[in-house]
Every structure is written in C-alpha cells, then in structure tokens.
C-alpha cells in the first residue's frame, strides 16, 4: 500500500478530510500531518512539515491545502527536490506531472470544490512524467538547487 502525505491549515481542513477519505478508498495509506481542527492556525508549519518529508525522500508525494494554495506553494518550494504545483484545474494537474514531475499537489479550497478537487487529485495521481525534453529541464532545476544548497542539501551561507 502506497503512503501519501496530506496537510492543510484551517481554511483547507474540511477539504483535506474529505480528500483523505477519498485517498483511502483509492487504496492509499494517508498520513495526516495536520491541521487537526478548523481553528485558525498558520499554514507554514504544516506546509513545511510535509515538504521536508518529501525533500528528505521519506515519502514520494503529498497534498497541501489552504485557502488559496499560494502560501503553501511558496513554503513547499523552498525545499530542495520539491516540485509543488498549485492546480486549480485538471489540465494543470496533468501537465504538472507530465512536464514537471510534481511531487506535491497544492489546492486552494477557495477555488476548488470537493468534486473538482477529487478530479484534479485523481488525474495528478494517475499521470506519469513524460521525461525527454522535460527531464533536461528538471536537471537544470537540480543544478540550480545545487548552486543554492550545495552538496549537503542546505542553503550556503552568504559571504559578507
């Protein structure tokens, strides 16, 4: 059974719970990293926890949900090896996998209802990476990450 991570803030809490049930029905083991209620909270802590686990290759894929998805995308893409794709439609989800080999799907609960979110998630889960010219571009991204983070995987200290 494949494991998938899922996390949200308060604004994405209800959609996260519905998608977690949906993922379980699809045969996934779902690891919920929070939030655990709809009480106001800060999205960076949840996005960071999920993105770190993906970056450290503890898990292959994750789903983040907040009100717009923008904040979660910003946080997640700070991590080396993370390719978080904010998708508001099925076509973007498919292309994020085919062209960018995205490993985190980000959804904005203010822009996608449950039905659309399930369609987006299903396409994202079932679409493979096309490779070819897209692999060349991903390698360029990896080279940029090496410049930024160095071989150890952490940001290089700034020179004064």
RABEL-V868898 format. One record per residue. N is the residue number from 1. OMEGA is omega in degrees with one decimal (* if undefined). BURIAL is I if it has 24 or more other ideal C-beta (glycine too) atoms within 12 Angstrom, else O. Layout:
BEGIN
n: [N,N]
omega: [OMEGA,OMEGA]
burial: [BURIAL,BURIAL]
END
This chain:
BEGIN
n: [1,2,3,4,5,6,7,8,9,10,11,12,13,14,15,16,17,18,19,20,21,22,23,24,25,26,27,28,29,30,31,32,33,34,35,36,37,38,39,40,41,42,43,44,45,46,47,48,49,50,51,52,53,54,55,56,57,58,59,60,61,62,63,64,65,66,67,68,69,70,71,72,73,74,75,76,77,78,79,80,81,82,83,84,85,86,87,88,89,90,91,92,93,94,95,96,97,98,99,100,101,102,103,104,105,106,107,108,109,110,111,112,113,114,115,116,117,118,119,120,121,122,123,124,125,126,127,128,129,130,131,132,133,134,135,136,137,138,139,140,141,142,143,144,145,146,147,148,149,150,151,152,153,154,155,156,157,158,159,160]
omega: [179.0,177.4,174.9,178.0,175.4,178.7,178.6,166.0,-178.8,-177.1,178.8,-173.0,-176.8,178.4,177.5,-178.9,178.5,179.5,176.9,177.0,179.4,179.4,177.4,177.6,177.4,177.2,178.4,165.3,-175.4,175.6,-176.8,-177.8,178.4,-7.6,-175.8,173.5,178.2,175.2,-176.9,179.4,-177.1,-176.2,-174.5,-178.3,-178.6,178.6,-179.9,-179.5,-179.7,-177.9,177.8,179.7,176.4,179.9,-180.0,177.1,174.3,179.3,-175.8,-174.8,177.6,179.1,177.1,-179.6,169.5,-175.1,-179.1,-174.3,-175.4,-179.3,178.6,178.5,-179.3,-179.5,-174.4,-176.9,171.9,-174.3,179.5,176.8,178.5,175.0,-177.9,-177.3,175.3,-175.2,175.9,178.9,-175.4,-178.2,178.3,179.0,179.9,-178.5,178.5,177.1,-176.9,-173.2,-172.2,-177.9,-177.7,-179.8,171.9,173.7,178.4,179.9,175.1,-175.5,177.5,-174.4,178.7,175.8,-176.0,-178.4,178.8,179.3,178.4,177.3,178.5,-178.4,180.0,178.6,-179.5,-179.6,-173.1,-179.6,178.8,177.2,-176.7,-179.7,179.6,-176.1,179.8,176.9,177.6,-179.2,176.2,176.0,176.0,176.8,178.2,177.2,176.2,177.9,177.7,176.9,-176.9,-171.0,-176.5,-176.3,-176.6,179.3,179.4,179.5,177.5,176.4,178.0,174.9,-179.3,*]
burial: [O,O,O,I,I,I,I,I,I,I,I,I,I,O,I,I,I,I,I,I,O,I,I,O,O,O,O,I,O,I,I,I,I,I,I,O,O,O,O,O,O,O,I,I,O,I,I,I,I,I,I,I,I,I,I,O,O,O,I,I,I,I,I,I,I,I,I,O,I,I,I,I,I,O,I,I,I,I,I,I,I,I,I,I,I,I,I,I,O,I,O,I,I,I,O,I,I,I,I,I,I,I,I,I,I,I,I,I,I,O,I,I,O,O,O,I,I,I,I,I,I,I,I,I,I,O,I,O,O,O,O,O,O,O,O,O,O,I,O,O,I,O,O,O,I,O,O,O,O,O,O,O,O,O,O,O,O,O,O,O]
END
